[in-house]
Amino acid sequence: MLLASLAAAFGLAVLTSQTPKPAPALSPATEFSAVRAMTDVRHIARAPHPIGSIEHARVQAYLLGRLTDLGLTPSLQSGALSPAAISRIEKRGDNAAGLLAVNLVGVLPGRRPELPAVLMMAHYDSVPGSPGAADDASGVAAILEAVQAIKARGPADRTLIVLLTDAEELNLDGARAFFSEHPLRDRVGMVVNLEARGGGGRAMMFETGPGNAQTISQFARATKDATGGPSSNALTVFVYRLMPNGTDMTIAVNRGIAGVNLAFIGRPDQYHAPTSTPDALDQGSLQHIGSLALEATDGFLRAPALPKATYNAVYADVFGLAVLRHPPVVGWLLLGLAALLTGFAGWGARHATGLSCASVLKGVTGGVWLLASGVVLAQAVRVLAGPIGKQIDTPELYYTLLRRLPWMEAGAGLAVTAAVLILFAGRALVGRRLLALVLVLAAVLALALGGLNPVVAGAAVIAVILTLWPRGEDETTWGGWLGLIIVVLALGLGTQILAPEAAFLFIWPGLATALAAAATALISARLARWTALIPSVVVTLIVGGWLLAQAHGVFLGIGMDLPGALALFGLLIAMLARPLAPVQPLGARTLAVIGAVSLILGGGLSLAAQSAQPHPDPVQSTLTNPS
């Protein structure tokens, strides 16, 4: 039952992570059609078109004509390149003399021009050496198709400004010029930006302005009927805020303007690569990001009032069907409810089975062991993807590792899976000394090849100590289950204190599992009837599928640097599925064998990533000297 439930959860995650089918060219004019938008993608991404190149001038002229055909009365805005941009050009041996960032700005007037306007934004330059079909021809083409659909839906009260920026790939210079100098900058009340880091995958809304509660509410309402449904969560927004990355949206956010930033990051091997061609682009990704952009923009254009900054919402989409959201303070109520349900389940188990506090504490140590071991094993498997002995300190290495990211994700995921299965099988069954030796070797590998990392070193010490501690292993199903719930709720408590908008990752699954545990205690606290396992099967399938889909997005975003983040998801999955683990020796031995095979296979997959060729230099010269 355990393996079947986990397999079903994985299947649900895969199914719900697919991109929607692209809408055909004969779709109603009021709807977004990726097939229609692909016409613009093919024109824009015919060849690399970095600033200063002949192709750049061709794309600029083409887009000027498209904006004119849409009735937007476009204009050009020129701005000087920043020293950082000039330095990048000169470092690759090109002449930056006379180069300017040239934005294309078009306006679709609203019925009430005095109202704050809505701005749709994407950049039309590419890096040298890449046609940029995804980054960002897809964003530009999606805006053009969305504008056509908005016009077909009839006049809106608010004015729509279309901004196609230049020199984003150098230093966001086009966006800097617009928000610093253009006369329309003070009219903007909301921004919808489109980006990409890869050539496929579901689009995600990953950045907003501060105090985003009202923005999230309007975005959720507007995109509920978008093709593929809404895709966003507060964890992504929180993590992105801590990262050094920037897009054109960053300039707007830094000026206090509200907005939503959309991107897809699947098929990472296409990022800034020669392979980012129109034929390689996932049209389902274009359909998803375009539909989200259309519905969000149209919703803002026709809203009685634009969002105001209040507080940062706690929210996440559920399989693209809806966006669940609540104020941060509600997290405390959910934590309290989860604690009460956990206590009730423990009370029922104690009266039915004689469950002791010591057994629950052993379950807690099992959860800590899983988290620590998962971090060590995932990091060790990750460094096998190489290039061995090197840090991610050059663009060439960064792009090479992006090509290997799918292999790394599979390897790290299998390593964490191994830790989960070994926890269920029992560390004593595997052999404490053997398991401790494996963890030590993994830590040495991770630290020797990946560099000194205090988190990995500390996790290794904890994992080895708990592995060798003979009295630290849970002996009962209830003890192990409740211990895992307690660990997750403790993490939820800490996150609720330090970063409440991200605490849902622990609180929501913890509450669902606590509810399942309470239901199990009512059905059969002795676990004597098969019906007692139904709550666990349900939460493992539904919540587990949701968590696995979230884990995929997290790894695509930060897995190259922090593969140990998957250990958190391993802990959450283990919490959901713990009652389903077999108690018979034969079943436990089977899990141990599968866990060992998973670990070996994970390491093998990461090593196989070494066969992926280094990324071709994305900065080969295609510039011309306009002077």
RAWO-V984373 format. One record per backbone hydrogen bond with DSSP energy under -1.0 kcal/mol. NH is the residue of the N-H (numbers start at 1). CO is the residue of the C=O. If there is no record, write none. Layout:
NH CO
NH CO
This chain:
5 1
6 2
7 3
8 4
9 5
10 6
11 7
12 8
13 9
14 10
15 11
16 12
18 15
27 24
31 28
35 23
37 33
38 34
39 36
41 37
42 38
43 39
44 40
45 41
53 50
57 53
58 54
59 55
60 56
61 57
62 58
63 59
64 60
65 61
66 62
67 63
68 64
69 65
70 66
71 68
72 67
75 105
77 103
79 101
86 82
87 83
88 84
89 85
90 86
91 87
93 90
94 89
99 96
101 79
103 77
104 164
105 75
106 162
107 72
108 160
111 156
112 157
115 112
117 187
118 159
119 190
120 161
121 192
122 163
124 165
130 127
133 276
137 132
140 136
141 137
142 138
143 139
144 140
145 141
146 142
147 143
148 144
149 145
150 146
151 147
152 148
153 149
154 151
158 301
160 108
161 118
162 106
163 120
164 104
165 122
171 167
173 167
174 166
176 172
177 173
178 174
179 175
181 177
182 178
185 182
187 184
189 117
190 117
191 258
192 119
193 260
194 121
195 262
197 264
199 267
200 266
204 263
205 231
206 261
213 311
216 212
217 213
218 214
219 215
220 216
221 217
222 218
223 219
226 223
229 226
234 315
237 233
238 234
239 235
240 236
241 237
242 239
250 247
252 248
253 249
254 250
256 253
257 252
260 191
261 207
262 193
263 204
266 200
270 267
271 268
273 270
276 273
277 275
281 277
282 199
286 282
287 283
288 284
289 285
290 286
291 287
292 288
293 289
294 290
295 291
296 292
297 293
298 294
299 295
300 296
301 297
302 298
310 211
314 326
316 324
317 232
318 322
321 318
324 316
326 314
330 327
331 328
332 329
334 330
335 331
336 332
337 333
338 334
339 335
340 336
341 337
342 338
343 339
344 340
345 341
346 342
347 343
348 344
349 345
350 346
351 347
352 348
353 349
354 350
360 356
361 357
362 358
363 359
364 360
365 361
366 362
367 363
368 364
369 365
370 366
371 367
372 368
373 369
374 370
375 371
376 372
377 373
378 374
379 375
380 376
381 377
382 378
383 379
385 382
386 383
390 387
393 391
398 394
399 395
400 396
401 397
402 398
403 399
405 402
408 404
409 405
410 406
411 407
412 408
413 409
414 410
415 411
416 412
417 413
418 414
419 415
420 416
421 417
422 418
423 419
424 420
425 421
426 422
430 426
431 427
435 431
436 432
437 433
438 434
439 435
440 436
441 437
442 438
443 439
444 440
445 441
446 442
447 443
448 444
449 445
450 446
457 453
458 454
459 455
460 456
461 457
462 458
463 459
464 460
465 461
466 462
467 463
468 464
469 465
472 469
480 476
481 477
482 478
483 479
484 480
485 481
486 482
487 483
488 484
489 485
490 486
491 487
492 488
493 489
494 490
495 491
496 492
497 493
498 494
499 495
502 499
505 502
506 503
507 503
508 504
510 506
511 507
512 508
513 509
514 510
515 511
516 512
517 513
518 514
519 515
520 516
521 517
522 518
523 519
524 520
527 524
532 529
533 530
534 531
537 533
538 534
539 535
540 536
541 537
542 538
544 539
545 541
546 542
547 543
548 544
549 545
550 546
551 547
552 548
553 549
554 550
555 551
556 552
557 553
558 554
559 555
562 558
565 562
566 563
567 564
570 566
571 567
572 568
573 569
574 570
575 571
576 572
577 573
578 574
580 577
581 578
588 584
589 585
590 586
591 587
592 588
593 589
594 590
595 591
596 592
597 593
598 594
599 595
600 596
601 597
602 598
603 599
604 600
605 601
606 602
607 603
608 604
609 605
610 607
611 608
612 609
624 52
